[in-house]
Structure formats: structure tokens, C-alpha cells
């Protein structure tokens, strides 16, 4: 199984049976399953999305967006609750305009779940933690059906 490091972006190969155990990045030695949210740019987006064997939940946001600011701690908390189920990342649409344009981000926050580089599900608007977690879990079920 291939897992991208949320800190340095390095691709780490780990045995499938060790997925539920905390491991560390071979390059930077940070925890692979810390529940940390990765910050993606136009340059790092494709590699992170396509080289993870786990689904990737991406929050498209902007600094000036009030609902995005309210959603940020909720997204971080849910990521910490599901560290072995999915990778979590954020894309600042002001800094990664090419990526935001490619995925036709028209309103923010927009959440997209990717699996094997393909968009599986999308949601626009802020949600409370329980509803966000429930939406992500339903999207993860769709990933298993692909």
C-alpha cells in the first residue's frame, strides 16, 4: 500500500496488514497516520491524490471565507478521528488557482473525496462535525464499490 506523508509528501510503501499501526515517513520521520491535514499546492496536488492507496478528502477553501474559517477546526477534528480510513488535505483556492479551476470550484468550502485519482463525491458548504463525519463515511463506502 502506498501512503503520502502529510508533512513532506514522500510516498511510503507499507504492508496492508500494518495499515492500522502508527508508522513513520521514511524521509522526514514524521507520523504517517497522525490524522494531520496536508496543505496542497498546484505542484503537490496530483501526486498526493494519485499516489495514495487510501481515499483522499480535500477541503477547498480561502482565507477570506467566513464559513471556511468556521469549518477548518471541524475538518481537522474529523481528520484526527479517521486517520486510518482516509488522507485529509486542504487546498487554498487563492494560491492554487489552477487546481481550483480544474475542478470547477465555484463555491467554498467545497469538499471532494478522491480515490485512485478520481472524484468520488463532492459537497459544498460547511457542516457540523457529526454530519461531516457521516458524509465522509458514506463517501468511503462509495470508494470501496469502485
N, C-alpha and C positions, 0 to 999 in steps of 0.2 A: 504494500500500500504506500502511496506517495502522499506526503503531507508538507505543505508550505509552512515555513516558520513565520509567525506573525511579526517577529522583530526584524529579521534580516531578509526574509523572502526566499531563503535557500530551500531547495527541495530535499526532503529527508525521506528515505525509504525505511519503513518499519514493517515487521511481520504483522499480518492481520490479527493474529492471536494476542499481540501486545498492544493493540489499539486502546484498550481500556486502562492502560497503565501510563503513569506520567513518564514521558521521555524528554530528552533534551535535543536541541538542534546540534547537528554535527559541526556546524560552522561557528555559531555565536554562543552556543551552550545555554541558551535560554529555554524555558519550558515550552514544549510543543502544544501541550493541552492545558494551558493555564486559563482558558476562557477569555484571553485577551483579544481585543478587536484590532485588526491590522488596518493601517492607513494606506490606501492605494492611490496611485497616480496613473496618468495616462501610460507611463512607461512600465509600471509594475502590474497593471490590471490583468492583462491577458495571461501572463504567466501564472499568477495566483489563481485565477478562475479555472484555467485548463489543466494545471498540473496537480490539483488536489483530487484525491480519490473520495473525499467527503464532499457533501453539498456545501456550497458557499452562500451565505446570506449577506447581501450587500445593502448598506444604507446609503442612498444618495442624498446629500444634504448641502446646506450652505450656511455660512456664518451669520448672515443677516436674517435667517428664517427662524422666527419665534417657535413654531411647532417643532422644528428640527432640534432646537436647543432643549426643549422640554423632553423630546424623545431620546436624546443622547444617553442620559443615565439609565433609562429603561432598557435601551438596546444593549448597553454594557452589562447590566444586571442579568438579562436573559442569556447573553453570550456566556457569562460565568456559570449559569445553571446548565448549559448544554455543551460543555467543552469537547465531549467525545462524539457528539452527534453531527456537528457541522462546524465549519470555519466561519468566522464573522469578520466583516470588513466594512470600512466606510470610504466613501468617495466624495470629496469636496467638489461639487459641481462647478465652482468658480475656478478652481485650479486644474481640474481635469475636464475641460470643456469638450475635448474630442470624445472621451468616453461617454459623457453625459449625452452628447449629440447622437452618438452611435446607437444608444439605447432609448432614444426619444424621450428623455426625462423632461416632462412638461410641468410637473408639479412636484414639490418636495415637502416633506420627506417622501421618497419612494423607496420601497424595499423590493429587491429582486432576489429570488433563490435560483442559483445556478447549480447544475450538476453536469459534470463532464463537459464543461464549457457551454452548455445550452441553458437558456432561460426556461425554468420550470414553472414559476409562479411570480406574480407581481402584485404589490399593494401600495396604494398612495394614501398618505395621511398618517398622523400619529395615533398610536394605540396605547392603552394602559398595558402594564407588564403581562398580566394574565392572558389578555386577548392576543398580544403579540406572540407569546409563547405558544398558544394554541394554534395560531395561524402558521407559525414556523413548523410545528409538529405535523400539521396537515400537509404542508408542502414537502416535508421529509418523506411522508408516506408516498406522495406522487413520485419522488425520486426513486424509490425502491421499485416502482412499477415501470420505470423506463427501461 
